[in-house]
Amino acid sequence: MLQVKAVARVLGITLDTCRGYVKSLHVTLGVRSQLQAGGGPPAGGCWTTAPARTGTSA
């Protein structure tokens, strides 16, 4: 698992921006930590998938 600092450096963004993205991912995944995020589906649930897109791609 990459450290937030290393991810920010690789992506060329600030540490604060990267932390904001990580926090947003935690909310989306329903987890409280990077450890939970990398450990499989949320407790008591399973991964959900986004609905399939309709139409053609450009």
HTML snippet that shows the backbone in 3Dmol.js (N, CA, C, O; Angstrom):
<script src="https://3Dmol.org/build/3Dmol-min.js"></script>
<div id="view" style="width:600px;height:400px;position:relative"></div>
<script>
const pdb = `
ATOM      1  N   MET A   1       0.848  -1.168   0.000  1.00  0.00           N
ATOM      2  CA  MET A   1       0.000   0.000   0.000  1.00  0.00           C
ATOM      3  C   MET A   1       0.897   1.236   0.000  1.00  0.00           C
ATOM      4  O   MET A   1       1.823   1.344   0.804  1.00  0.00           O
ATOM      5  N   LEU A   2       0.614   2.153  -0.902  1.00  0.00           N
ATOM      6  CA  LEU A   2       1.411   3.360  -0.995  1.00  0.00           C
ATOM      7  C   LEU A   2       1.038   4.365   0.083  1.00  0.00           C
ATOM      8  O   LEU A   2      -0.121   4.463   0.485  1.00  0.00           O
ATOM      9  N   GLN A   3       2.019   5.096   0.537  1.00  0.00           N
ATOM     10  CA  GLN A   3       1.769   6.183   1.475  1.00  0.00           C
ATOM     11  C   GLN A   3       1.173   7.354   0.700  1.00  0.00           C
ATOM     12  O   GLN A   3       1.480   7.549  -0.476  1.00  0.00           O
ATOM     13  N   VAL A   4       0.319   8.132   1.366  1.00  0.00           N
ATOM     14  CA  VAL A   4      -0.335   9.275   0.739  1.00  0.00           C
ATOM     15  C   VAL A   4       0.710  10.239   0.171  1.00  0.00           C
ATOM     16  O   VAL A   4       0.528  10.790  -0.915  1.00  0.00           O
ATOM     17  N   LYS A   5       1.787  10.436   0.901  1.00  0.00           N
ATOM     18  CA  LYS A   5       2.849  11.343   0.460  1.00  0.00           C
ATOM     19  C   LYS A   5       3.444  10.878  -0.872  1.00  0.00           C
ATOM     20  O   LYS A   5       3.691  11.693  -1.761  1.00  0.00           O
ATOM     21  N   ALA A   6       3.670   9.578  -1.008  1.00  0.00           N
ATOM     22  CA  ALA A   6       4.238   9.027  -2.237  1.00  0.00           C
ATOM     23  C   ALA A   6       3.250   9.151  -3.397  1.00  0.00           C
ATOM     24  O   ALA A   6       3.650   9.454  -4.521  1.00  0.00           O
ATOM     25  N   VAL A   7       1.981   8.922  -3.133  1.00  0.00           N
ATOM     26  CA  VAL A   7       0.952   9.036  -4.177  1.00  0.00           C
ATOM     27  C   VAL A   7       0.898  10.475  -4.677  1.00  0.00           C
ATOM     28  O   VAL A   7       0.854  10.711  -5.884  1.00  0.00           O
ATOM     29  N   ALA A   8       0.899  11.441  -3.752  1.00  0.00           N
ATOM     30  CA  ALA A   8       0.867  12.857  -4.124  1.00  0.00           C
ATOM     31  C   ALA A   8       2.062  13.207  -4.998  1.00  0.00           C
ATOM     32  O   ALA A   8       1.922  13.927  -5.987  1.00  0.00           O
ATOM     33  N   ARG A   9       3.222  12.707  -4.642  1.00  0.00           N
ATOM     34  CA  ARG A   9       4.435  12.991  -5.406  1.00  0.00           C
ATOM     35  C   ARG A   9       4.325  12.420  -6.816  1.00  0.00           C
ATOM     36  O   ARG A   9       4.652  13.102  -7.787  1.00  0.00           O
ATOM     37  N   VAL A  10       3.868  11.176  -6.934  1.00  0.00           N
ATOM     38  CA  VAL A  10       3.757  10.522  -8.239  1.00  0.00           C
ATOM     39  C   VAL A  10       2.732  11.241  -9.119  1.00  0.00           C
ATOM     40  O   VAL A  10       2.952  11.418 -10.318  1.00  0.00           O
ATOM     41  N   LEU A  11       1.615  11.653  -8.521  1.00  0.00           N
ATOM     42  CA  LEU A  11       0.565  12.318  -9.293  1.00  0.00           C
ATOM     43  C   LEU A  11       0.846  13.791  -9.544  1.00  0.00           C
ATOM     44  O   LEU A  11       0.182  14.423 -10.366  1.00  0.00           O
ATOM     45  N   GLY A  12       1.828  14.337  -8.838  1.00  0.00           N
ATOM     46  CA  GLY A  12       2.163  15.747  -9.012  1.00  0.00           C
ATOM     47  C   GLY A  12       1.133  16.682  -8.420  1.00  0.00           C
ATOM     48  O   GLY A  12       0.893  17.766  -8.952  1.00  0.00           O
ATOM     49  N   ILE A  13       0.512  16.264  -7.303  1.00  0.00           N
ATOM     50  CA  ILE A  13      -0.477  17.097  -6.619  1.00  0.00           C
ATOM     51  C   ILE A  13       0.006  17.363  -5.195  1.00  0.00           C
ATOM     52  O   ILE A  13       0.934  16.713  -4.713  1.00  0.00           O
ATOM     53  N   THR A  14      -0.631  18.321  -4.528  1.00  0.00           N
ATOM     54  CA  THR A  14      -0.217  18.619  -3.164  1.00  0.00           C
ATOM     55  C   THR A  14      -0.661  17.515  -2.220  1.00  0.00           C
ATOM     56  O   THR A  14      -1.584  16.754  -2.510  1.00  0.00           O
ATOM     57  N   LEU A  15       0.017  17.450  -1.090  1.00  0.00           N
ATOM     58  CA  LEU A  15      -0.325  16.460  -0.078  1.00  0.00           C
ATOM     59  C   LEU A  15      -1.754  16.656   0.418  1.00  0.00           C
ATOM     60  O   LEU A  15      -2.482  15.684   0.617  1.00  0.00           O
ATOM     61  N   ASP A  16      -2.155  17.908   0.617  1.00  0.00           N
ATOM     62  CA  ASP A  16      -3.523  18.185   1.075  1.00  0.00           C
ATOM     63  C   ASP A  16      -4.569  17.731   0.059  1.00  0.00           C
ATOM     64  O   ASP A  16      -5.609  17.194   0.440  1.00  0.00           O
ATOM     65  N   THR A  17      -4.306  17.941  -1.218  1.00  0.00           N
ATOM     66  CA  THR A  17      -5.236  17.491  -2.259  1.00  0.00           C
ATOM     67  C   THR A  17      -5.346  15.972  -2.254  1.00  0.00           C
ATOM     68  O   THR A  17      -6.441  15.420  -2.357  1.00  0.00           O
ATOM     69  N   CYS A  18      -4.216  15.309  -2.134  1.00  0.00           N
ATOM     70  CA  CYS A  18      -4.211  13.847  -2.108  1.00  0.00           C
ATOM     71  C   CYS A  18      -4.978  13.321  -0.904  1.00  0.00           C
ATOM     72  O   CYS A  18      -5.744  12.364  -1.019  1.00  0.00           O
ATOM     73  N   ARG A  19      -4.772  13.949   0.254  1.00  0.00           N
ATOM     74  CA  ARG A  19      -5.505  13.535   1.451  1.00  0.00           C
ATOM     75  C   ARG A  19      -7.012  13.705   1.256  1.00  0.00           C
ATOM     76  O   ARG A  19      -7.798  12.872   1.708  1.00  0.00           O
ATOM     77  N   GLY A  20      -7.407  14.776   0.589  1.00  0.00           N
ATOM     78  CA  GLY A  20      -8.828  14.984   0.295  1.00  0.00           C
ATOM     79  C   GLY A  20      -9.388  13.890  -0.589  1.00  0.00           C
ATOM     80  O   GLY A  20     -10.506  13.420  -0.376  1.00  0.00           O
ATOM     81  N   TYR A  21      -8.606  13.482  -1.591  1.00  0.00           N
ATOM     82  CA  TYR A  21      -9.038  12.401  -2.475  1.00  0.00           C
ATOM     83  C   TYR A  21      -9.165  11.083  -1.709  1.00  0.00           C
ATOM     84  O   TYR A  21     -10.125  10.335  -1.897  1.00  0.00           O
ATOM     85  N   VAL A  22      -8.198  10.812  -0.855  1.00  0.00           N
ATOM     86  CA  VAL A  22      -8.232   9.578  -0.069  1.00  0.00           C
ATOM     87  C   VAL A  22      -9.446   9.578   0.851  1.00  0.00           C
ATOM     88  O   VAL A  22     -10.133   8.565   0.980  1.00  0.00           O
ATOM     89  N   LYS A  23      -9.709  10.712   1.488  1.00  0.00           N
ATOM     90  CA  LYS A  23     -10.864  10.820   2.373  1.00  0.00           C
ATOM     91  C   LYS A  23     -12.165  10.582   1.603  1.00  0.00           C
ATOM     92  O   LYS A  23     -13.069   9.905   2.094  1.00  0.00           O
ATOM     93  N   SER A  24     -12.251  11.137   0.408  1.00  0.00           N
ATOM     94  CA  SER A  24     -13.430  10.942  -0.436  1.00  0.00           C
ATOM     95  C   SER A  24     -13.599   9.471  -0.820  1.00  0.00           C
ATOM     96  O   SER A  24     -14.716   8.954  -0.846  1.00  0.00           O
ATOM     97  N   LEU A  25     -12.487   8.806  -1.115  1.00  0.00           N
ATOM     98  CA  LEU A  25     -12.552   7.372  -1.427  1.00  0.00           C
ATOM     99  C   LEU A  25     -13.020   6.558  -0.229  1.00  0.00           C
ATOM    100  O   LEU A  25     -13.777   5.599  -0.383  1.00  0.00           O
ATOM    101  N   HIS A  26     -12.575   6.937   0.958  1.00  0.00           N
ATOM    102  CA  HIS A  26     -13.016   6.238   2.169  1.00  0.00           C
ATOM    103  C   HIS A  26     -14.534   6.333   2.317  1.00  0.00           C
ATOM    104  O   HIS A  26     -15.199   5.347   2.637  1.00  0.00           O
ATOM    105  N   VAL A  27     -15.072   7.525   2.082  1.00  0.00           N
ATOM    106  CA  VAL A  27     -16.529   7.712   2.172  1.00  0.00           C
ATOM    107  C   VAL A  27     -17.231   6.864   1.123  1.00  0.00           C
ATOM    108  O   VAL A  27     -18.210   6.181   1.424  1.00  0.00           O
ATOM    109  N   THR A  28     -16.731   6.906  -0.109  1.00  0.00           N
ATOM    110  CA  THR A  28     -17.331   6.141  -1.202  1.00  0.00           C
ATOM    111  C   THR A  28     -17.331   4.644  -0.913  1.00  0.00           C
ATOM    112  O   THR A  28     -18.306   3.946  -1.193  1.00  0.00           O
ATOM    113  N   LEU A  29     -16.226   4.162  -0.349  1.00  0.00           N
ATOM    114  CA  LEU A  29     -16.100   2.728  -0.062  1.00  0.00           C
ATOM    115  C   LEU A  29     -16.756   2.329   1.259  1.00  0.00           C
ATOM    116  O   LEU A  29     -16.927   1.141   1.535  1.00  0.00           O
ATOM    117  N   GLY A  30     -17.126   3.324   2.077  1.00  0.00           N
ATOM    118  CA  GLY A  30     -17.741   3.018   3.367  1.00  0.00           C
ATOM    119  C   GLY A  30     -16.753   2.459   4.372  1.00  0.00           C
ATOM    120  O   GLY A  30     -17.104   1.600   5.182  1.00  0.00           O
ATOM    121  N   VAL A  31     -15.513   2.943   4.325  1.00  0.00           N
ATOM    122  CA  VAL A  31     -14.475   2.475   5.238  1.00  0.00           C
ATOM    123  C   VAL A  31     -13.920   3.655   6.027  1.00  0.00           C
ATOM    124  O   VAL A  31     -14.179   4.812   5.698  1.00  0.00           O
ATOM    125  N   ARG A  32     -13.158   3.348   7.066  1.00  0.00           N
ATOM    126  CA  ARG A  32     -12.582   4.385   7.909  1.00  0.00           C
ATOM    127  C   ARG A  32     -11.074   4.514   7.762  1.00  0.00           C
ATOM    128  O   ARG A  32     -10.486   5.473   8.263  1.00  0.00           O
ATOM    129  N   SER A  33     -10.439   3.563   7.084  1.00  0.00           N
ATOM    130  CA  SER A  33      -8.982   3.602   6.969  1.00  0.00           C
ATOM    131  C   SER A  33      -8.532   2.966   5.667  1.00  0.00           C
ATOM    132  O   SER A  33      -9.298   2.270   5.001  1.00  0.00           O
ATOM    133  N   GLN A  34      -7.274   3.216   5.313  1.00  0.00           N
ATOM    134  CA  GLN A  34      -6.704   2.589   4.130  1.00  0.00           C
ATOM    135  C   GLN A  34      -6.618   1.080   4.313  1.00  0.00           C
ATOM    136  O   GLN A  34      -6.746   0.328   3.347  1.00  0.00           O
ATOM    137  N   LEU A  35      -6.406   0.643   5.526  1.00  0.00           N
ATOM    138  CA  LEU A  35      -6.337  -0.789   5.796  1.00  0.00           C
ATOM    139  C   LEU A  35      -7.665  -1.455   5.469  1.00  0.00           C
ATOM    140  O   LEU A  35      -7.695  -2.503   4.825  1.00  0.00           O
ATOM    141  N   GLN A  36      -8.757  -0.853   5.907  1.00  0.00           N
ATOM    142  CA  GLN A  36     -10.074  -1.408   5.588  1.00  0.00           C
ATOM    143  C   GLN A  36     -10.327  -1.353   4.086  1.00  0.00           C
ATOM    144  O   GLN A  36     -10.890  -2.288   3.516  1.00  0.00           O
ATOM    145  N   ALA A  37      -9.922  -0.281   3.451  1.00  0.00           N
ATOM    146  CA  ALA A  37     -10.167  -0.117   2.022  1.00  0.00           C
ATOM    147  C   ALA A  37      -9.478  -1.202   1.206  1.00  0.00           C
ATOM    148  O   ALA A  37     -10.001  -1.627   0.176  1.00  0.00           O
ATOM    149  N   GLY A  38      -8.313  -1.653   1.653  1.00  0.00           N
ATOM    150  CA  GLY A  38      -7.566  -2.662   0.912  1.00  0.00           C
ATOM    151  C   GLY A  38      -7.864  -4.078   1.333  1.00  0.00           C
ATOM    152  O   GLY A  38      -7.321  -5.018   0.753  1.00  0.00           O
ATOM    153  N   GLY A  39      -8.719  -4.258   2.333  1.00  0.00           N
ATOM    154  CA  GLY A  39      -8.944  -5.575   2.898  1.00  0.00           C
ATOM    155  C   GLY A  39     -10.114  -6.353   2.346  1.00  0.00           C
ATOM    156  O   GLY A  39     -10.358  -7.477   2.785  1.00  0.00           O
ATOM    157  N   GLY A  40     -10.843  -5.801   1.404  1.00  0.00           N
ATOM    158  CA  GLY A  40     -11.991  -6.501   0.840  1.00  0.00           C
ATOM    159  C   GLY A  40     -13.257  -5.697   1.002  1.00  0.00           C
ATOM    160  O   GLY A  40     -13.196  -4.501   1.287  1.00  0.00           O
ATOM    161  N   PRO A  41     -14.404  -6.326   0.828  1.00  0.00           N
ATOM    162  CA  PRO A  41     -15.668  -5.598   0.885  1.00  0.00           C
ATOM    163  C   PRO A  41     -15.957  -5.072   2.288  1.00  0.00           C
ATOM    164  O   PRO A  41     -15.426  -5.597   3.266  1.00  0.00           O
ATOM    165  N   PRO A  42     -16.797  -4.037   2.395  1.00  0.00           N
ATOM    166  CA  PRO A  42     -17.145  -3.487   3.694  1.00  0.00           C
ATOM    167  C   PRO A  42     -17.766  -4.552   4.602  1.00  0.00           C
ATOM    168  O   PRO A  42     -18.386  -5.502   4.123  1.00  0.00           O
ATOM    169  N   ALA A  43     -17.596  -4.385   5.892  1.00  0.00           N
ATOM    170  CA  ALA A  43     -18.133  -5.348   6.861  1.00  0.00           C
ATOM    171  C   ALA A  43     -19.633  -5.512   6.661  1.00  0.00           C
ATOM    172  O   ALA A  43     -20.369  -4.532   6.551  1.00  0.00           O
ATOM    173  N   GLY A  44     -20.070  -6.755   6.616  1.00  0.00           N
ATOM    174  CA  GLY A  44     -21.494  -7.056   6.508  1.00  0.00           C
ATOM    175  C   GLY A  44     -22.088  -6.801   5.134  1.00  0.00           C
ATOM    176  O   GLY A  44     -23.308  -6.842   4.971  1.00  0.00           O
ATOM    177  N   GLY A  45     -21.251  -6.541   4.149  1.00  0.00           N
ATOM    178  CA  GLY A  45     -21.785  -6.237   2.825  1.00  0.00           C
ATOM    179  C   GLY A  45     -20.912  -6.793   1.736  1.00  0.00           C
ATOM    180  O   GLY A  45     -19.950  -7.520   1.985  1.00  0.00           O
ATOM    181  N   CYS A  46     -21.261  -6.443   0.547  1.00  0.00           N
ATOM    182  CA  CYS A  46     -20.452  -6.845  -0.583  1.00  0.00           C
ATOM    183  C   CYS A  46     -20.271  -5.633  -1.478  1.00  0.00           C
ATOM    184  O   CYS A  46     -20.968  -4.629  -1.332  1.00  0.00           O
ATOM    185  N   TRP A  47     -19.332  -5.735  -2.404  1.00  0.00           N
ATOM    186  CA  TRP A  47     -19.103  -4.611  -3.302  1.00  0.00           C
ATOM    187  C   TRP A  47     -20.322  -4.411  -4.171  1.00  0.00           C
ATOM    188  O   TRP A  47     -20.954  -5.372  -4.608  1.00  0.00           O
ATOM    189  N   THR A  48     -20.640  -3.184  -4.414  1.00  0.00           N
ATOM    190  CA  THR A  48     -21.717  -2.870  -5.348  1.00  0.00           C
ATOM    191  C   THR A  48     -21.094  -2.334  -6.619  1.00  0.00           C
ATOM    192  O   THR A  48     -19.994  -1.782  -6.593  1.00  0.00           O
ATOM    193  N   THR A  49     -21.781  -2.492  -7.711  1.00  0.00           N
ATOM    194  CA  THR A  49     -21.256  -2.004  -8.969  1.00  0.00           C
ATOM    195  C   THR A  49     -22.123  -0.874  -9.478  1.00  0.00           C
ATOM    196  O   THR A  49     -23.321  -0.823  -9.199  1.00  0.00           O
ATOM    197  N   ALA A  50     -21.529   0.011 -10.209  1.00  0.00           N
ATOM    198  CA  ALA A  50     -22.273   1.101 -10.808  1.00  0.00           C
ATOM    199  C   ALA A  50     -23.119   0.551 -11.947  1.00  0.00           C
ATOM    200  O   ALA A  50     -22.738  -0.426 -12.591  1.00  0.00           O
ATOM    201  N   PRO A  51     -24.261   1.174 -12.196  1.00  0.00           N
ATOM    202  CA  PRO A  51     -25.097   0.713 -13.314  1.00  0.00           C
ATOM    203  C   PRO A  51     -24.345   0.850 -14.637  1.00  0.00           C
ATOM    204  O   PRO A  51     -23.525   1.752 -14.811  1.00  0.00           O
ATOM    205  N   ALA A  52     -24.636  -0.046 -15.551  1.00  0.00           N
ATOM    206  CA  ALA A  52     -23.985  -0.018 -16.853  1.00  0.00           C
ATOM    207  C   ALA A  52     -24.375   1.250 -17.582  1.00  0.00           C
ATOM    208  O   ALA A  52     -25.514   1.710 -17.498  1.00  0.00           O
ATOM    209  N   ARG A  53     -23.415   1.808 -18.299  1.00  0.00           N
ATOM    210  CA  ARG A  53     -23.683   3.000 -19.091  1.00  0.00           C
ATOM    211  C   ARG A  53     -24.420   2.602 -20.369  1.00  0.00           C
ATOM    212  O   ARG A  53     -24.199   1.530 -20.932  1.00  0.00           O
ATOM    213  N   THR A  54     -25.283   3.484 -20.796  1.00  0.00           N
ATOM    214  CA  THR A  54     -25.989   3.222 -22.050  1.00  0.00           C
ATOM    215  C   THR A  54     -25.485   4.201 -23.098  1.00  0.00           C
ATOM    216  O   THR A  54     -24.920   5.241 -22.760  1.00  0.00           O
ATOM    217  N   GLY A  55     -25.684   3.879 -24.351  1.00  0.00           N
ATOM    218  CA  GLY A  55     -25.228   4.751 -25.429  1.00  0.00           C
ATOM    219  C   GLY A  55     -23.868   4.326 -25.933  1.00  0.00           C
ATOM    220  O   GLY A  55     -23.305   3.322 -25.497  1.00  0.00           O
ATOM    221  N   THR A  56     -23.364   5.100 -26.846  1.00  0.00           N
ATOM    222  CA  THR A  56     -22.065   4.768 -27.427  1.00  0.00           C
ATOM    223  C   THR A  56     -20.992   5.683 -26.883  1.00  0.00           C
ATOM    224  O   THR A  56     -21.267   6.802 -26.451  1.00  0.00           O
ATOM    225  N   SER A  57     -19.790   5.202 -26.909  1.00  0.00           N
ATOM    226  CA  SER A  57     -18.673   6.023 -26.451  1.00  0.00           C
ATOM    227  C   SER A  57     -18.109   6.810 -27.629  1.00  0.00           C
ATOM    228  O   SER A  57     -18.229   6.403 -28.785  1.00  0.00           O
ATOM    229  N   ALA A  58     -17.506   7.921 -27.317  1.00  0.00           N
ATOM    230  CA  ALA A  58     -16.980   8.794 -28.361  1.00  0.00           C
ATOM    231  C   ALA A  58     -15.674   8.314 -28.910  1.00  0.00           C
ATOM    232  O   ALA A  58     -15.107   8.949 -29.800  1.00  0.00           O
TER     233      ALA A  58
END
`;
const viewer = $3Dmol.createViewer("view");
viewer.addModel(pdb, "pdb");
viewer.setStyle({}, {cartoon: {color: "spectrum"}});
viewer.zoomTo();
viewer.render();
</script>
